[in-house]
Amino acid sequence: MKLKYGADVRAQMLKYHIQTSGRSLHAQEIDFNDIRTTLQALYAIYDNCNSLHTNAYDEAITTPTEESVRRAMAIQLIINRELGLAKNENPLQGAFIIEELTDLVEEAILMEFERINERGGVLGAMETMYQRSKIQEESLYYESLKHTGEYPIIGVNTFLSSKGSPTIIPEEVIRATEIEKKYQIKMLKELHSRNEKESEAFLKDIQKAAIANENIFEKLMEAGKVCSLGQITSALFEVGGQYRRNM
């Protein structure tokens, strides 16, 4: 940021959040997902991230349960409270492999910056759906390696169980009950009726900010107190159109 964009001291004080990889969560042998998430959490904590989300092992198949969320939280607690090395700042700094990997990541990031700049910056790249196509290409590449076995994943495409590669039992998948669905619909209707007069002004503010190409984040935060997600989305559709994925 300093060398490429001339960022000041405050802009260099980066606070960043990391979430462990959703892509590494697999429906087969889902208990193994916690092991992968633990190692990813180690990377994040060793890199001094300011905030960390550890995925629940069953997120590959369903909404996390209380038990799986507790296990995900325990990963962070054990690393931070029990693993002594994590109490030292930059424990791996200086090792050749760390320096080499850091240089490779930095080089890849700078190259990506250049590709985006060549397309007119972030907004210009979005107009040609560069970011979307890049994500799709990477996902397709990953899936192809997984299916051919070139990228070995324990319990998914290699070292399979004697039972094959066990996937989930349908009963384990969480689905909302009919009572829960009706309750949510009822609460949404009550939200709309209770804030009917107040919400209209907030939605207009969002639309004006969007049309004027202003930062709408603050407007969204305020509107979120009285408007539903559907109302906000519809208001933005009216002034900006609805995104259609290009296949």
C-alpha positions as CSV (number, residue, x, y, z in Angstrom):
1,M,0.0,0.0,0.0
2,K,2.8,2.4,0.9
3,L,5.0,1.7,-2.2
4,K,2.3,1.2,-4.8
5,Y,-0.3,3.7,-3.7
6,G,1.6,6.1,-1.4
7,A,-0.7,5.2,1.5
8,D,-0.2,7.3,4.6
9,V,0.6,5.8,8.0
10,R,-3.0,5.4,9.1
11,A,-3.9,3.6,5.8
12,Q,-1.1,1.2,6.4
13,M,-2.5,0.2,9.8
14,L,-4.5,-2.7,8.3
15,K,-7.0,-4.6,10.5
16,Y,-8.2,-7.6,8.7
17,H,-10.5,-10.6,9.1
18,I,-9.9,-14.1,8.0
19,Q,-12.4,-16.9,7.4
20,T,-11.2,-20.5,7.0
21,S,-11.8,-22.1,3.6
22,G,-15.3,-23.1,2.8
23,R,-14.0,-24.9,-0.3
24,S,-12.0,-27.3,1.9
25,L,-15.2,-28.5,3.6
26,H,-16.5,-31.7,2.1
27,A,-19.6,-33.8,2.6
28,Q,-17.6,-37.0,2.7
29,E,-16.0,-37.8,6.0
30,I,-17.2,-34.5,7.4
31,D,-15.4,-35.1,10.8
32,F,-12.1,-34.5,8.9
33,N,-13.2,-30.9,8.1
34,D,-12.3,-29.8,11.6
35,I,-8.7,-30.9,11.1
36,R,-8.4,-28.9,7.9
37,T,-10.0,-25.8,9.6
38,T,-7.6,-26.1,12.6
39,L,-4.6,-25.9,10.3
40,Q,-6.0,-23.0,8.4
41,A,-6.7,-21.2,11.7
42,L,-3.1,-21.7,12.7
43,Y,-2.0,-20.0,9.5
44,A,-4.3,-17.1,10.2
45,I,-3.3,-16.7,13.9
46,Y,0.4,-17.0,13.1
47,D,-0.1,-14.1,10.6
48,N,-1.6,-12.0,13.4
49,C,-5.1,-11.6,11.9
50,N,-7.3,-9.3,14.0
51,S,-10.4,-11.4,13.7
52,L,-11.0,-15.0,12.7
53,H,-14.0,-17.1,11.7
54,T,-13.5,-20.8,11.9
55,N,-16.0,-22.8,9.9
56,A,-18.1,-25.5,11.5
57,Y,-17.3,-29.0,10.1
58,D,-20.9,-29.6,8.9
59,E,-21.3,-26.4,6.9
60,A,-20.7,-28.4,3.8
61,I,-24.1,-30.0,4.2
62,T,-26.3,-27.9,6.5
63,T,-26.7,-25.0,8.8
64,P,-24.2,-25.5,11.7
65,T,-25.5,-27.1,14.9
66,E,-24.8,-25.8,18.4
67,E,-22.4,-28.7,18.8
68,S,-20.5,-28.1,15.6
69,V,-20.3,-24.3,16.3
70,R,-18.9,-25.0,19.7
71,R,-16.2,-27.3,18.2
72,A,-15.3,-24.5,15.7
73,M,-14.9,-22.0,18.5
74,A,-12.9,-24.5,20.5
75,I,-10.3,-24.5,17.7
76,Q,-9.6,-20.9,18.2
77,L,-9.6,-21.1,22.0
78,I,-7.2,-24.0,22.1
79,I,-4.8,-22.3,19.7
80,N,-4.9,-19.0,21.5
81,R,-5.0,-20.2,25.1
82,E,-3.2,-23.6,25.1
83,L,-0.7,-23.5,22.2
84,G,2.3,-21.5,23.5
85,L,3.8,-20.7,20.1
86,A,0.7,-18.7,19.2
87,K,1.4,-16.3,22.1
88,N,4.6,-15.1,20.3
89,E,4.3,-12.5,17.5
90,N,5.5,-13.7,14.1
91,P,6.8,-17.1,15.3
92,L,7.7,-18.2,11.8
93,Q,9.3,-14.9,10.6
94,G,12.7,-15.3,9.0
95,A,12.4,-18.9,7.9
96,F,13.3,-19.2,4.2
97,I,10.1,-21.0,3.1
98,I,8.0,-18.3,4.8
99,E,10.0,-15.5,3.1
100,E,9.8,-17.3,-0.2
101,L,6.0,-17.9,0.1
102,T,5.5,-14.3,1.2
103,D,7.3,-13.0,-1.9
104,L,5.3,-15.3,-4.2
105,V,2.0,-14.2,-2.7
106,E,3.0,-10.5,-2.9
107,E,4.0,-10.9,-6.6
108,A,0.7,-12.6,-7.4
109,I,-1.2,-9.8,-5.7
110,L,0.6,-7.1,-7.5
111,M,0.0,-8.9,-10.8
112,E,-3.7,-9.1,-10.0
113,F,-3.7,-5.3,-9.2
114,E,-2.2,-4.7,-12.7
115,R,-4.8,-6.8,-14.4
116,I,-7.6,-4.9,-12.6
117,N,-6.0,-1.6,-13.4
118,E,-5.7,-2.5,-17.1
119,R,-9.5,-3.0,-17.1
120,G,-10.3,0.4,-15.6
121,G,-10.0,-0.4,-11.9
122,V,-12.4,-2.4,-9.8
123,L,-15.6,-0.9,-11.3
124,G,-14.3,-1.2,-14.9
125,A,-13.3,-4.9,-14.2
126,M,-16.8,-5.5,-12.8
127,E,-18.4,-4.2,-16.0
128,T,-16.7,-7.0,-18.0
129,M,-17.3,-9.4,-15.1
130,Y,-13.6,-10.0,-14.7
131,Q,-13.8,-10.9,-11.0
132,R,-16.8,-13.2,-11.5
133,S,-15.1,-15.1,-14.4
134,K,-11.9,-15.3,-12.4
135,I,-13.7,-16.9,-9.4
136,Q,-15.5,-19.3,-11.8
137,E,-12.2,-20.3,-13.5
138,E,-10.5,-21.0,-10.2
139,S,-13.4,-23.0,-8.9
140,L,-13.5,-25.1,-12.1
141,Y,-9.8,-25.7,-11.9
142,Y,-10.0,-26.8,-8.3
143,E,-12.9,-29.1,-9.0
144,S,-11.2,-30.7,-12.0
145,L,-8.1,-31.4,-9.9
146,K,-10.3,-32.9,-7.2
147,H,-12.1,-35.2,-9.6
148,T,-9.0,-36.4,-11.4
149,G,-7.2,-37.0,-8.1
150,E,-4.3,-34.7,-9.0
151,Y,-5.2,-32.8,-5.8
152,P,-5.4,-35.5,-3.1
153,I,-8.1,-34.9,-0.5
154,I,-8.2,-37.5,2.3
155,G,-11.5,-39.3,2.6
156,V,-12.8,-37.6,-0.6
157,N,-10.7,-38.9,-3.5
158,T,-7.9,-40.8,-1.7
159,F,-7.6,-43.0,1.4
160,L,-11.3,-43.8,1.2
161,S,-13.1,-45.6,4.0
162,S,-13.8,-49.3,3.7
163,K,-17.4,-48.2,3.3
164,G,-16.4,-46.2,0.2
165,S,-16.6,-42.5,0.9
166,P,-19.4,-42.0,3.3
167,T,-21.5,-38.9,2.9
168,I,-24.2,-37.5,5.1
169,I,-27.2,-39.2,6.5
170,P,-30.3,-37.2,5.4
171,E,-31.6,-37.0,9.0
172,E,-28.5,-34.9,9.9
173,V,-29.5,-32.1,7.5
174,I,-31.2,-29.2,9.3
175,R,-34.4,-27.9,7.7
176,A,-36.7,-25.3,9.1
177,T,-40.0,-26.7,10.3
178,E,-43.3,-25.4,9.0
179,I,-43.9,-23.6,12.3
180,E,-40.5,-21.8,12.0
181,K,-41.3,-20.8,8.4
182,K,-44.7,-19.3,9.3
183,Y,-43.1,-17.5,12.3
184,Q,-40.5,-15.9,10.1
185,I,-43.1,-14.8,7.5
186,K,-45.3,-13.4,10.3
187,M,-42.4,-11.4,11.8
188,L,-41.5,-10.0,8.4
189,K,-45.0,-8.8,7.8
190,E,-45.0,-7.2,11.3
191,L,-41.7,-5.5,10.5
192,H,-43.1,-4.0,7.3
193,S,-46.3,-2.8,8.9
194,R,-44.6,-1.4,12.0
195,N,-42.0,0.7,10.0
196,E,-44.1,1.4,6.9
197,K,-43.8,5.2,7.2
198,E,-40.3,5.3,8.5
199,S,-38.8,2.8,6.0
200,E,-39.8,4.7,2.9
201,A,-37.6,7.7,3.7
202,F,-34.6,5.4,4.4
203,L,-35.1,3.6,1.1
204,K,-35.3,6.9,-0.8
205,D,-32.0,7.9,0.8
206,I,-30.3,4.7,-0.4
207,Q,-31.6,5.3,-3.9
208,K,-30.4,8.9,-4.0
209,A,-27.0,7.8,-2.8
210,A,-26.8,5.1,-5.4
211,I,-27.8,7.4,-8.3
212,A,-25.3,10.0,-7.2
213,N,-22.6,7.3,-7.0
214,E,-22.0,8.0,-3.3
215,N,-20.9,5.6,-0.7
216,I,-24.1,3.9,0.4
217,F,-22.7,1.8,3.3
218,E,-23.8,4.3,6.0
219,K,-27.2,4.5,4.4
220,L,-27.5,0.8,4.4
221,M,-26.6,0.5,8.0
222,E,-29.3,3.0,9.0
223,A,-31.9,1.4,6.7
224,G,-31.2,-2.0,8.1
225,K,-32.6,-0.9,11.4
226,V,-36.2,-0.5,10.0
227,C,-36.2,-2.2,6.6
228,S,-36.0,-5.8,5.5
229,L,-33.3,-7.1,3.2
230,G,-36.0,-7.6,0.5
231,Q,-37.1,-4.0,0.7
232,I,-33.5,-2.7,0.4
233,T,-32.8,-5.0,-2.5
234,S,-35.9,-4.0,-4.4
235,A,-35.2,-0.3,-3.8
236,L,-31.7,-0.8,-5.4
237,F,-33.1,-2.8,-8.2
238,E,-35.4,0.1,-9.1
239,V,-32.5,2.5,-9.7
240,G,-29.7,0.2,-10.7
241,G,-31.3,-2.8,-12.4
242,Q,-31.0,-6.4,-11.4
243,Y,-27.8,-8.4,-11.9
244,R,-28.0,-11.3,-14.3
245,R,-25.3,-13.9,-14.2
246,N,-23.6,-14.3,-17.6
247,M,-23.2,-18.0,-18.4
